[in-house]
């Protein structure tokens, strides 16, 4: 089974989510995890990075996170 990771990058913010119910915020230069947080649903993600929010769409649900988690 293949796993897909969806990536959102904008304004120096790197956000990643795979099929599971988590969103990860990574350091762009090192790849280190800055924080992770559960999402309402699992499945393939659509990630939109804005100035003040990271918005994640999964399984018909939207979650919004500030850049600090």
N, C-alpha and C positions, 0 to 999 in steps of 0.2 A: 504494500500500500504506500502510495506517495503522499508525503506531507507537503503542504504549501504554506509558505510564510508570506504574509502580506506586509508591505513596508510603506510607511508614510514619512516623508522627509521634506521639511520646509523650515525656514527661519533658524537653521542649525539644530532643529529638533528631529531626532530619529526615533520613530515608534514602530514596533514590530508585533504582529500577532499571527499565530498559526491557528489550526482548527480547534484547539482547546479554548477554554474560557478565560484566557488571560491576555492582557496587554502589557508589553514591556517597553520601557523608555530606556534607550541605550545611549552611552556616551559616543558621540560621532567619531572621535579620534581614536579611542581605545577599544570600543565595543563592550566595555564594562556595563553591567546592568545598574542603572541609577535607581529604578524602582520598578515594581510590577504590581498590577492590580487586576482583580477579577472583572470580567465583563458579564453582562446579563445572560448572554447566550454564547454558544459555541458555533463553529463553522467558519467558512471563509469570511474574511473581514474586508471592509472598505474603510480606509483610514484617511481622515482629513486633518491636517495640521494647520491651525490658524494662529494668530498672534497670541491669544490667551487661552486657547483650548485645543485639546486633541479629541476629535470626534470619531467614534468607532461604530460602524454599522455591522451587525451580525445577526443572522437568523430572524430578521424582521424587527430587531430592537436597536435603539441608538443609545450609546453611553457617551458621556462627556467628562473629560478629565482636565484639570488645570495642569500646567507643565511640571508642577511639583508632585503630581500623583493624585 
